[in-house]
Amino acid sequence: MIDLQRASRMVTHMTARVKKRIIRAGGWGLAKRLIKPIPIIGSIVAVGLAGYEIKKKGLLPGALHVGLDVTPVVGTAKNVVEIFTGDWIPDRPRKNSELSKRVSTDEH
C-alpha cells in the first residue's frame, strides 16, 4: 500500500530542490546583468568573466564583448541596454559533441 503522506513529502521535497536550483541559476544570471553596469565593480566582474565569455562566444567576439564591457561609459551603456534586449554579441553555436554528451547524460 502506498503511504500518501510520505509520497506527498517526497514530491514536495523534490519540487523544493528543483525550485532552489532554478532560482540559483536564474539569480546568478540576473546578478551578473545587474552588477556589470556599475562602473568600477562591473569592470572587475567583466575581467573576471573574460575567459568564460571568450569560451562561450569565440575568440574575437568574446574579446570584443569583454572589451566593450570593460570600457567605462560604453560598457555601462551596453550592459544597461542588454538587460532589456539580451546579448548584442551572440554565443557561438554548440558543437554536436557537446549536445550529444548532454543528451546521453540526460537519458540515464
N, C-alpha and C positions, 0 to 999 in steps of 0.2 A: 504494500500500500504506500502511496506517495504522501509524504508529510508536506502539506501545503504551506505551512508556516516556514518550514526550512527552505523549501523551494523559493518562496517569496523573498526570504532574506538573501538567498544566493543571487537571485536576479537583481535585487536592489543593490547588493554589494558590487556585482559586475557592472551595473549601469553607472554607479558612482565612480568606479575606476576609469571607465571609458570617458565619462564627463571630465574628470580631472585631467586626463591625457589631452583631450581636445582643448580644454581651457589653457593648459600649459603650453601647448604648441601654438595656438592662436594668440595667446598672451605674449609670447616671445616675439612673434611676427609684428604684432601691434606695438610692442615696446620699441622694437628697432625702428619702426616707422615714426614713432613719436619722438625718440631720442635723437635721431640723426639730424633733424632741422635745428637743434640747439647748437649755436655756433662752435664753441670750443669742444664741448663734450661730443657733439656729433662728428667732428673731425677725428677725434680719438677712436670712436666706435667704428668709423669708416676705415681707418687704418687697421684696426684690429680684425675687421671682417674682410680685408682685402683679398687674402688667399681664398676664402670661401667664395667671394663674388667672382674672382677670376676663374676659379674652377667651374663654377656654375654657368658663367656666361661665355667663357673662352678668353684667350689672352688679350686680344685688342679690345673687344667690347667690355671685358671686365676691367681692364686698366683705365679705359675711358670713363666707365661708371665710377670707379674709385676716385679718379682724378677730379671728376665733377663734384663728387661728394665732399672731398677734402677742401676744395676751393671755397673760401668763406661765404661770400654772398651768393654765388652761383649755386653752391651745394645746398644752402638753406632753401633757396627758392625752388630748386629742383625737387628736393625732398618734400616740401610742403605740397607742391603740385602732385607728386607721386602718391601722397596719402589718399588723394581723391581719384586719381586716374590709373594707378598701377605703374609698374615699371616702364620707363621710356625705352630702355635697352633690354630687349627680351633675352631670356635664357636660351642657351643653345638646346636643340632637341636632344632627348635622351638617346643613348645608344641602345641597340636591340639587346645586347648582352645584359645591360643593367635592368632593362624591362623584363627580360626572361628570368633573371635571378629573382626579381621581386615577385613575379607571378608564381614561380615554383616554390618560393618560401611561403607565400600566402595560402597555397593549396594544402600544405601539410599542417 
